[in-house]
């Protein structure tokens, strides 16, 4: 068990070797849960909540994810915008210090967020900041064009870095992590996001909520980790084997 702030480049390399050995599962969801479990245990002294998300076409969603996304869109008055091609950010792996955080299906807000319109996404600060920092913007959401995503990401991993969740705001004045109770009760400080894109246009993002201030130069050492996950799950994504 280590702290993220003191994790060395050599340790990251060893972690990638372990992930490469253990991430070959039957579904993307199973691989995602394995990924968050391994990193949460490895970085236990810093970890509050580690999660992994993948964008999935609405037509391919599991029953629970489809119901969640539909209800969310209905509640925001944009259910009419949903169609089979709509990208949905799905929570596929979750590991945390609270028991309920270790079962993704218990998520009350983030199980499946439909990316229906740019204006809708802007009301979800964490997602909006994620898109902005990782270089995709919101243009592709309106057009639902995977080529924009692939071009934006390229082959490189991208990083979301929020030095202090208690004070960092978006350009529009929203708290990047809007759940202030979550931040204060769990001592959340630095938030790290690692993202990449598959050739299909699906986006994968790992988000780590930590209890310490982690320098950005240290965070950047972890960038190759998301590529390890991508390589291990590339075939599953191509075959649309997302869910159990």
Secondary structure, DSSP 8 states (H G I E B T S, - for coil): ---GGG--HHHHHHHHHHHHHH---SSHHHHHHHHHHHHHHHTTTTEEEEEEEEEEEGGG--HHHHHHHHHHHHHTT-GGG--TT-EEEEEEEEEESSGGGG-GGG-SS-SEEE---HHHHTTSHHHHHHHHHTT--SHHHHHT-HHHHHHHHTTS-EEEEES-TTT-B-TTS-BSS--HHHHHHTT---EEEEEEE-TTS-EEEEEEEESS---HHHHGGGHHHHHHHHHHHHHHHHTT----
